[in-house]
Amino acid sequence: MLGPVGNLIVFVTDMERAKRFYEGVLGFKSMVATPDWVQFEASAGQPKLCLHGCDEPRTRLPSDDGPRVQISFEVAGVRETKRALEAMGVRFISGIETARPGRVFAKFQDPDGNELAIAGPL
């Protein structure tokens, strides 16, 4: 019924700030960039990560108990990647946590508070 995921869209309030973060800190390369839309390069068969400008990207309701979507990036080593990102000013909102034996993750946020994670072996 449904095909593969085409785009992962992250809603952001300040496109230039978000673009600097995703390109300069996380290392993505944009292939399309307009004032309200940035689409990053993706490997063949993989969904495209995109930024979409908006006024208020997250629900801020009193009943909101956490993020509704989290984007997790696969890395070769979570500990090493976490240290490298911290050296670039990324503040993690979790320590390194175990998902299952041999697989860990650590969570952080982009400048708009969208939850991101790195995952893989320690």
C-alpha positions in Angstrom: 0.0 0.0 0.0 2.6 2.6 1.0 6.0 3.0 -0.6 9.3 3.8 1.2 9.7 7.0 3.2 10.6 9.8 0.8 11.3 12.8 3.1 11.9 13.3 6.8 10.9 16.9 7.4 12.1 18.9 10.4 10.1 22.1 11.0 12.3 25.0 12.1 11.7 28.6 13.1 15.0 30.1 11.9 16.1 28.6 8.6 19.6 30.1 8.5 20.3 29.0 12.1 19.0 25.5 11.4 20.9 25.2 8.1 24.1 26.2 9.8 23.5 23.5 12.5 22.6 20.7 10.1 25.5 21.6 7.7 28.2 23.0 9.9 27.7 20.7 13.0 26.1 17.6 11.7 27.8 17.6 8.3 24.9 17.4 5.8 25.2 18.9 2.3 22.2 20.7 0.9 21.1 20.0 -2.6 18.1 22.4 -2.7 17.9 25.5 -0.6 15.2 28.2 -0.6 14.2 30.6 2.2 11.6 28.1 3.5 13.0 24.7 2.4 16.3 22.9 2.5 16.7 19.4 1.2 19.9 17.5 2.0 21.7 14.9 -0.1 20.7 11.3 0.6 22.2 8.0 -0.3 20.4 6.0 -3.0 17.3 4.4 -1.6 17.4 6.5 1.6 14.8 9.1 2.6 15.8 12.8 2.2 16.2 14.9 5.3 14.6 18.3 4.8 14.1 21.5 6.8 10.8 23.4 6.4 10.4 26.9 7.8 7.4 27.6 10.0 6.4 29.8 12.9 6.0 27.2 15.6 7.6 23.8 14.9 6.5 21.9 18.1 3.3 21.4 19.9 3.4 23.3 23.2 0.3 22.0 24.9 0.2 21.4 28.7 -0.4 17.7 28.0 2.6 17.5 25.7 4.8 14.9 27.4 7.6 14.7 24.9 8.6 14.7 21.3 6.3 13.1 18.8 9.1 12.3 16.3 12.8 11.6 16.8 15.3 11.3 14.1 18.1 8.8 14.9 21.4 8.9 12.9 23.5 5.8 12.6 27.2 6.2 13.6 30.2 4.0 13.8 30.8 4.7 17.5 28.4 6.6 19.7 31.0 7.6 22.4 33.4 9.1 19.8 30.6 10.9 17.8 29.1 12.3 21.0 32.5 13.7 22.1 33.0 15.3 18.6 29.5 16.9 18.6 30.0 18.1 22.2 33.3 19.8 21.1 31.2 21.7 18.5 28.8 22.9 21.1 26.0 20.3 20.9 24.4 19.7 24.3 23.1 16.2 24.8 19.8 15.7 26.7 20.7 12.1 27.7 23.8 10.2 28.5 24.7 7.1 26.5 21.9 4.6 27.0 21.7 0.9 26.1 19.1 0.0 23.5 20.1 -3.7 23.5 23.4 -5.5 23.9 25.9 -4.0 21.6 23.7 -1.1 20.6 23.5 2.3 22.4 22.2 5.8 21.7 22.4 9.3 23.0 19.8 12.1 22.5 20.3 15.8 21.7 18.3 18.6 20.2 18.6 20.9 17.2 18.3 24.7 17.7 14.4 24.4 17.6 14.3 21.7 20.2 13.6 18.9 17.8 14.8 15.6 19.3 17.7 13.9 17.4 19.8 10.9 18.4 22.9 9.1 17.4 22.8 5.3 17.6 25.1 2.4 17.0 27.9 0.5 18.8 29.5 2.1 21.8 
